[in-house]
Amino acid sequence: MLDLAAIAIRFQGSTSEFRSNRRLIVPAERLLETLKAMKSEFGFDMLVDITAVDYLEYEGATDRFGVVYCLLNTGSGERVIVKTHVNDPDPSLPSVYELWWGADWMEREVYDMFGIRFPGHPDLRRILMPDEFTAYPLRKDYPLKGRGERHNFPVITRAES
Amino acid sequence: MSNPLSDNVFLTQLDAAANWARKNSLWPMPFATACCGIELMATASSRFDLARFGAEVMRFSPRQCDLMIVAGRVVMKMLPVLQRIWLQMPEPKWCISMGACACTGGVFDTYAVVQGVDRFIPVDLYVPGCPPRPEQLIAALIEMQKIVQTTGTVTGREFRDRTRATGPVPLELDEIRRSREATFVDQLEIFQPPKIGAN
């Protein structure tokens, strides 16, 4: 089993565990370095998912966004969750597309839903919402029912169709 | 041989004859985006057999259809597609909004789901249900046949006067108020969709 505490010390991070989910929390500026080491040194060759959490108005939270990388070692079956935090304005993280090509659409989804940019991504544009959409819907300051986007279309009447 | 024509000649109005032909050969355009589409398929298949009402010819090309059945929720990205398909259908044409989501958005009251297709395209008949049973769709089709028979004209001139949208106002005051009330919103940014037929 991987010694996460040693890795945390090496990258100035911390660890936590919940129901056998082992987590490694690192500062954003050490993230790329950490993930490179996780892939090349510790054999985490599969990136399962990238997702994000908006901690706006969350009790006890000090950072606005948490970004979560779920890693899998396909050799040993071990899983580790690497987490980091970014803040307004202009939350951004280095792209891990060069490490795992599967990060392409995952980073686009995080960008689309949370507005976190990934410099180094080859084609960072919206993946779920229309290109013309201006907001980031999964941010906590975005109203559930939107800002009128869903109703701003031309109306076709019977006579003109 | 006193009146040889009486059994062979049938006098009617041209409008009524055209309506009779049209109502018994409605060609649906199945715009099926969700579970209502499954019920629509069940309605078309042998147990419920839409062919009994002459409407079994589901065409996936809008140019060949005259009855649009919107079955399922329509999201922001799909609405321009729906409108384009509606415009591509030749006159005369009718529209059935099938199920709670197509009529009102149903339970999906979120930023991306259109709250009823009748806000953006004309709808002749609403079918309630989540999803509606095939019997309900068949009842709606029979009702649609009545509409075609009683209001139709051979040149489609009954559509000419329907210049006003019949659905709710797309962007209600309530919607605008709600978006202004949301915290952290300095100014109202409203999504501008591409114009229909722009490219």
Boltz contact constraints between the chains, C-beta under 6 A:
constraints:
  - contact:
      token1: [A, 130]
      token2: [B, 77]
      max_distance: 6.0
  - contact:
      token1: [A, 132]
      token2: [B, 191]
      max_distance: 6.0
  - contact:
      token1: [A, 133]
      token2: [B, 191]
      max_distance: 6.0
  - contact:
      token1: [A, 134]
      token2: [B, 189]
      max_distance: 6.0
  - contact:
      token1: [A, 137]
      token2: [B, 111]
      max_distance: 6.0
  - contact:
      token1: [A, 141]
      token2: [B, 184]
      max_distance: 6.0
  - contact:
      token1: [A, 143]
      token2: [B, 182]
      max_distance: 6.0
  - contact:
      token1: [A, 146]
      token2: [B, 111]
      max_distance: 6.0
  - contact:
      token1: [A, 147]
      token2: [B, 179]
      max_distance: 6.0
  - contact:
      token1: [A, 148]
      token2: [B, 171]
      max_distance: 6.0
  - contact:
      token1: [A, 148]
      token2: [B, 175]
      max_distance: 6.0
  - contact:
      token1: [A, 148]
      token2: [B, 179]
      max_distance: 6.0
  - contact:
      token1: [A, 148]
      token2: [B, 190]
      max_distance: 6.0
  - contact:
      token1: [A, 149]
      token2: [B, 191]
      max_distance: 6.0
  - contact:
      token1: [A, 150]
      token2: [B, 76]
      max_distance: 6.0
  - contact:
      token1: [A, 150]
      token2: [B, 114]
      max_distance: 6.0
  - contact:
      token1: [A, 151]
      token2: [B, 170]
      max_distance: 6.0
  - contact:
      token1: [A, 151]
      token2: [B, 171]
      max_distance: 6.0
  - contact:
      token1: [A, 152]
      token2: [B, 190]
      max_distance: 6.0
  - contact:
      token1: [A, 152]
      token2: [B, 191]
      max_distance: 6.0
  - contact:
      token1: [A, 153]
      token2: [B, 79]
      max_distance: 6.0
  - contact:
      token1: [A, 153]
      token2: [B, 120]
      max_distance: 6.0
  - contact:
      token1: [A, 153]
      token2: [B, 193]
      max_distance: 6.0
  - contact:
      token1: [A, 155]
      token2: [B, 120]
      max_distance: 6.0
  - contact:
      token1: [A, 155]
      token2: [B, 165]
      max_distance: 6.0
  - contact:
      token1: [A, 156]
      token2: [B, 83]
      max_distance: 6.0
  - contact:
      token1: [A, 156]
      token2: [B, 121]
      max_distance: 6.0
  - contact:
      token1: [A, 157]
      token2: [B, 163]
      max_distance: 6.0
  - contact:
      token1: [A, 157]
      token2: [B, 165]
      max_distance: 6.0
  - contact:
      token1: [A, 158]
      token2: [B, 122]
      max_distance: 6.0
  - contact:
      token1: [A, 158]
      token2: [B, 159]
      max_distance: 6.0
  - contact:
      token1: [A, 158]
      token2: [B, 162]
      max_distance: 6.0
  - contact:
      token1: [A, 159]
      token2: [B, 160]
      max_distance: 6.0
  - contact:
      token1: [A, 159]
      token2: [B, 162]
      max_distance: 6.0
  - contact:
      token1: [A, 159]
      token2: [B, 163]
      max_distance: 6.0
  - contact:
      token1: [A, 161]
      token2: [B, 87]
      max_distance: 6.0
